[in-house]
Amino acid sequence: MPLSELEDVLRSRRAEPQAGSYTSELLADPERLQRKVMEEAFELCLELGRAELSHERIAEEAADLVYHVLVGLIGAGVAWADVLAVLQERRK
């Protein structure tokens, strides 16, 4: 799934929260979302630091982190394009 497609889904959850939607729950509870971003970042770091790397586990933890970061960005009103623009500017 392209990030732009995921971003669209997350924006729709913000605009129209759905009962039982994990994304809607996170958007309604910024503190919980912050904890999840930290948790997922930590779990990715653990996987990256293992003596034997598992590409599957690293990809899973990275996916979890990217999802939660993107939910946080949506909650803060920051577009993924804004993040890419910062990265592009830093490329100079």
N, C-alpha and C positions, 0 to 999 in steps of 0.2 A: 504494500500500500504506500503510495507516495505521501510524503509528509503534508503536502498541500491538501490531500484528500482527508487525512486524519485531522488536520487543522479545521477543515470545514465541519467535520462531524463534531468536534469539540466545541466549536463556536455555536453550533445548533443546540448543543446541550446547555450552553450558557444562556442562549436566547430563550429556549423553551425547556426548562428543567423537567426531567422525567423521573417519576417515582421508581425507585429501585435501580437507577442508573448510577454506577460507581463514579463516573465522571461528574454527574450532577451533584453527588454527595461531596466530592472533593472541592468543587467550585463553591459550594455553600459553606465550607469549613476550611478557611485558609491555613489555620494552624495545623490541621491534619495533613493538608497538602504539603506544607513545609516539612513536616516529619517524614512523609513518604519520599520526598525528593532526597532528603539526607540519608534515609535508609537505603534507597536504591543506589545512591552514589557510593555509599559504604560497601554494599554488597558487590558492586562492580569492582571496586578497589580490591576487595578480598579475592575475587576471581583472577584479577590481573596479577596478583602477587603470589599465586600458587606456584609451587615447583613444577607441577605438571599442568599446563594450560589446557582447558577444555574450550575449544572454539564455540561449541554449542552453548555452554553455560555463560561464556562472556557475551555472546550475542543476545541471549535471553536477558541477562542483567542490563546490558546496554539498551535493549528495547524498553525495559521497564523504566529505566532512567529517562530516556528520551520522551516516553509517553508522559511521565509525571512532570518533567520540565515543560513540555508543551502545554499541559493543562495549566501549569502555573503562569505561563506567558499569556494564555488566553484569559485567565482570571485577572491578570494585571493590565489587560488591554494592549499587549505587545504582540505584534505579528512576527511570524517566523521570518518574513522578509526583512524585518528590522534587524534581526540577529544576523542574517546573511549579509546585510549592508555593513554592519560593524566588522564582520570578518573580512569582507572585501576591502574595506578601508585600511584594515591592519595589514593587508597583504603588501602594501606599497613598500 
